[in-house]
Amino acid sequence: MDAKAGARERFDTIRDSMIALSHRIHANPELGFEEEKSSTWLVETLSDAGFTVEKGICDLPTAFIARAGKGPLHIAICAEYDCLPGIGHACGHNIIAASAVGAAIAAARVADEVGLTISVIGTPAEEVGDAGGKILLLERGAFTGMHAAMMVHPAPADVVEFPIIAASMFEVRYTGKEAHASAFPELGINAADALTIAQTAIGLLRQHIRSSDRIHGIITKGGDAPNIVPAHTAAKYMVRAKTLGDLDEIRAKVRRCFEAGALATGAKLEIQGGEKPYAEMHHDPDIAAAYRRNAEALGRVSRTPAASSDRAAGSTDMGNVSLALPSIHPAIGINSLPAVNHQPEFTAHCVTETADKAVIDGAIAMAWTAIDLATDAAVRARLLARSA
């Protein structure tokens, strides 16, 4: 039996349990850095499959690493399992987690035979938008010694080299001064006006930004009562651009908009976060080509990103991983249209039959891709020649 057949045979024995794992995580959504149940279930599953598991790595209680095989080529498979506030698993991280575990268990079946070490890295808090789990794990050495990394992410359709752009999330706070809004308004400093001016300036800025730039946010505090001049307002904003270099430029422009609000009203401005932005994704061409072949062998057809697809680009801390070691982050289709990621309708679609098929196909395609990387002499030599 060849290695890929052996991996497929192993996966077939756990297929139903991987689908059940996906559904279980979906039914118990947990926010970033709070994924106690999900990470525990993943750790237990991998431990039962014979992996050596360490939980709470790098001072992150819901992060983990699970390892099998002793081959020279070390492949990381990243698992995400945090949800979005209010709408649960509207980005399908339940599928990501189950497919990562399934891929690792399948590949572990032949790891020593083909010269692989397989590690599942449990990466919390991808949705937080700043200082995500993978960024902290990279900084703290979790990926040291690994030669490549991969994961699959659910989307309406398959796209192997999915466009992923840089992003920075930060919190803005204005502090003014309370006063009676009718009797003594002249004694107040209106922090809500500061935020309104900033948002107006951002609206005017939009005519002078690149088509690939994005600015979006929410007001998290607008005041306490309509008869009190608001002394405290806050907002969370995200700025995105095609690359980290472009991100620095647009972020500086947006910051000036918030400074304008403070200048016009006399309110004090505080900006927190944004120091650890998400990078753009660099898909490794050899790994992407191997994944494409394996996905096609399972009957999947990847769309080729059009020039307009940049407008549908998302962001992820997997981009930061791709700057550190060769990586891929393909989208795996769940046939959800008209529902798209970050909609409640997409949440519902992430436990359908097509979503379950994504768990199966994603796991097998990644396991086969890991085997290809170990058995293609040229690719293996290139990967081994570098270190994370």
N, C-alpha and C positions, 0 to 999 in steps of 0.2 A: 504494500500500500504506500503511495507517495505521501509526502508531507501534507499537502493540501487536503487530500482525501482523509487523512488521519485527523486533521483539525476539524473538518466538516463532520466527521463521525462523532468526535467529542462534543461538538456544539449540539448535535441532534439529541444528545442525551440530556442536555440542560435547557433546551429550547423553551419548553413550557414554563420552567422556573424563571427564565429571563423575562418573559412576557409578564409573568406574575409580579416580578420585581418592579418592572416599569409601572404597572398599574398601582402597586402599593405606594410607590413614591409619589405618583400622581395624586393619589387620594389623601396624601398627608403632606401638603405643600409647606415648605419652611423657607424663611427668608435667609439672605446671605449671612454667614457666620453663625447661624442658628440651626443648622441642618443636622441636629443630633440623631434623629431617627434615621434619616436617609443614609448618613455616613455609617451608622452602626449596622444597618442592613447590608450595605455593600461590603463592609469589613467582614461580617459574619459569613456572607456567601463566598467570598474569596478565601477566607480561612478554611472553610469546610472543603473547598476545592484543592487544598494543599498548598496555598500560597503562604509565604512568611509575611505577616502583616504588622505594621506599626501604625498606631493611631495617634492623633494629636501631634503630628510632626511639625517642626519649625514654629512651635508655640502657637499653633492654630488648632484648637480643640476638635474641629470638624474636618480637618485635613488628614490624609493618611497615605501610606504607600504600601502596596502589596506586591511581592516579587516571587517569580518562579523562573526556573532555568538557570543555567550557569554558563551560557555561551558568551563569546567575546562581543557580539553585537547587542547593544542594550537599547531596547525600544521602549519608550514611554507611551502609554495610552491614557489620555486624560479623561477623567469623569467629572462632570458637573452635575449638581443636584439641588441648586437653590432655585427659588421661585420668584415671581414678581408680586409686589404688594397688590392685594385686592383681586387679582385675576389668576392667581395660582400658576400652574405650569403652562403659561401661555407662550413659552419659547421651547417647550418640549425637553427640558432637562432630564425628565424621567426617562426619555428615550436615549439621551446621551449616556446616562449612567448605566442603564441596562446593556446597551450595545458595547460599552467599554468593558464591562465585566465579562460579557459573553465572548468578546474578541480575545481577551486575555486568557480565559480558561481554555478556549479552543486552541490558541497558539501554544499554550504551555504544554499541551499534549505532545508536541513535536519539537519543543524548544531546544533541548539538548541535542537532538538528532540533527538539526539544521544550524546549530551554533548561535542560539538566541538567549538573551535574558529579557524577560518580559516584566515590566512594572506598570501597575495601575496606580496613577497618582490621583487621589481624591482632591479636587481643587474647589474649595468653597467660594461663594460670593462672587460669581462672575457678573451678576447683574448690578453690582453696586456702582460701577462706572468710574471709580477712582480707587487706586490701591487694591485692586481685585486680588483674589486668592492666588492666582498664578504669578502675579507680580511679586507678592510677598514670598511665595515659595521659591521663585527664581533668586531673589535677593538672599534668601537664607539657605541656599544650597541644595534644594530638593532635586534639582535636575542635574546636579554635578555627575559627570561620568556617563551620562546618557548620550546616545548618538543620533537619535531622531525621536520625534513625537507626533502623535496623531490623535484625532477624534472625529466624530461625525456629528452634524448638527441638523435637526429637522427643519424643513422649510416646505413651502408649497410644492416645489419641484427639485429634482436633482441638479446640482451645479458643482462640478468637481473643484474648480478654482473660484470659489465664491468671493465676490469683492468685499473686502473688509477694510474699513478706514479707521484712522486714529480718532481718539475721543478723550475729552477731559470733563469731569464732573466736579462742580464746586458749589459751595453754599455762600449766599450773600446775605449779610445782615446789616440793616440800618438802625441806628439809634438816634431818636430825636428827643422831644420833650412833650410830656402830657400838658394839656390845658383844656378848659371847658370849650367845646367846639363852637358854642354859640356866644357865650358871655365874654370869654377872653381868648379868642382864637389867636390874637396877635402875640400872646405869650407862649404859644406852642411852636414846636419844630416838627413838621409833618413827615414822618418816616415813610408813610404810604405814598406821599407825593414824590419822594426821592425814588421809590421803586417805579412809579408811573413814568417819571422822566427817563429813567434808565430803559424801560421797556419801549418807550417811544423812540429813543435814540437807536435801540437795536433794530426796531422796525425800519427806520430810515437807513441804517447801515446795510440792510439786506440788498439794496440796489448796487452795492459796491463790494460784494463778496463773490467768490468763485461759485460756479454751479455745483461743485462737489462739497462746498462747505455747508455746515448745518449749525443752527443755533435754536435751542428749545429748552423750555423750563417750566416750572410751576411755582406759584406763590404758596409758601407753607405757613405764613403768618401775615395777616393783613391789618391787624389792629385788634383792640379788645372790645370796643363799643362805639357806635356811631356818634355818640355825644362826647367822646374823648378824642382829642387830637392824637393820632397814632404815634406812639413813641418807639415802638418796636415792630419792625417788619422783617420778613425773611423770605428767601426764595432759593430753590435749587435749580441750577442751570447746567446744561451740557453743551459743549462746543465740539464740533467734529470737522475734520479735514482729511484730505486724501493721505497725507503723510504727517509724521511728527513735526517736520519742518514747517509745513503749511499750518499746522495746528498752532504753533507758537505765534505765528503772525495774526491769525484770526482771534486767538485768545487775548492778545494784547489790545486789539481793537474793541472787543467786547468789554474788557475790563475798563477801558476809558468811558464806555457808556454808563457803567455803574458809578464811576467816579463823577460823571456829570450830574447824576442824581444827587450825590452828596454835596457837590459844589453849589448847585442851584438852591438847595433847601437849607443848607447848614447842618444837615444830619451827618453823623459819623458813619463811615463805611468800614465793614470788616468782611474779608473774603477768606473762607476756610476751604481747604482741600484743593485738589487739582494738581498736586505736586507729583503724582504718580499716574500719568495718563496711559490710556491704552494705545498701543502702537498699531500701525497698519499691518496687515497679514502678508507675509512673503511665502507663498506656496512653493515648496521644493519641487522642481519639475520632474525629477526622477520618481519621487515618492507619489506625486500626483498622477503620473502616467501609470504606475503600477496599480494604484487604487482604481483608476478609470477602467483598466483592463479587467480587474476583478469584479467591479460593479457591473460592467457590461456582461461578464460571464454569468452573472446572476439575473440578467434580463433588464437591468437598469440602463436608462439612456440619459446622459447628462446634457443639459442645455449648455450652449456656449454663451458666456456672458456677452451681451451686446454693449455698444458704447453707452447706451442709456442705462445700463444696469448699475452704474455707479450711483444713480439716484436712489437705488434700492439697497444701498450698502448698509450693513450694520457694523458694529464694533465689538471687540472681544479682547480680553487679556491673553487669548491664545496668540494674538499678534505679537505680544512681547516675547512669548516663547519662541516664535518663528524667527525673531532677531537673534536669539541665543543658540538655537540648534535647528537643523533642517526639520520642517514640519508641514503638515497639511491640516486643513479644516474644511472638508467638503460638506456641502449641504446635501442631505438625503431627503428625498421628496416623500410627503405623506398625502399628496393629492387633496389638499385642504381647500383650494380655491372655491369660493371667493374669500374664505378666511385666510388671514395672513398672521405672521408672528405678532405677539403682543395684543391680540384680540381675544376676548372670552371665547369666541367661536373656535379659535385655534386651540385653546385649552381643551375644549371638548373633543376636538379631533385627535388629540395626542394619546387617546386610548381606544382608537378605532382599529379596525382590521388592517387598514393601510399603515397605521402607526406601528402596530405590532410587526408588520412585515419589514418596516424600517429598522426595528430592533434586530430582527433576524439577519437581514441583508447587510446592515451596517457592521454587525459583529463579524460575520463571515468575511466580508470584503476587507476589513481591517486585519483580521487574522491572516488571510491569504497575502495581504500586502506586506505584513511583517515577515512572512516566510520568503516572499520574493526579494526583499531587501537583504536577507541573509544568504540567499542562494544565487543572486546575481553578482558575479565576482567583481565587476567594475563598480557597481553601486556600493557593495559591501566595503570595498577597499576605500572608496571616497569617504564613506561615513566613518569608518574606523580611523581614518587619517586625521580626524578632528576630535576634539573633546568639548563637552559642554562647558 
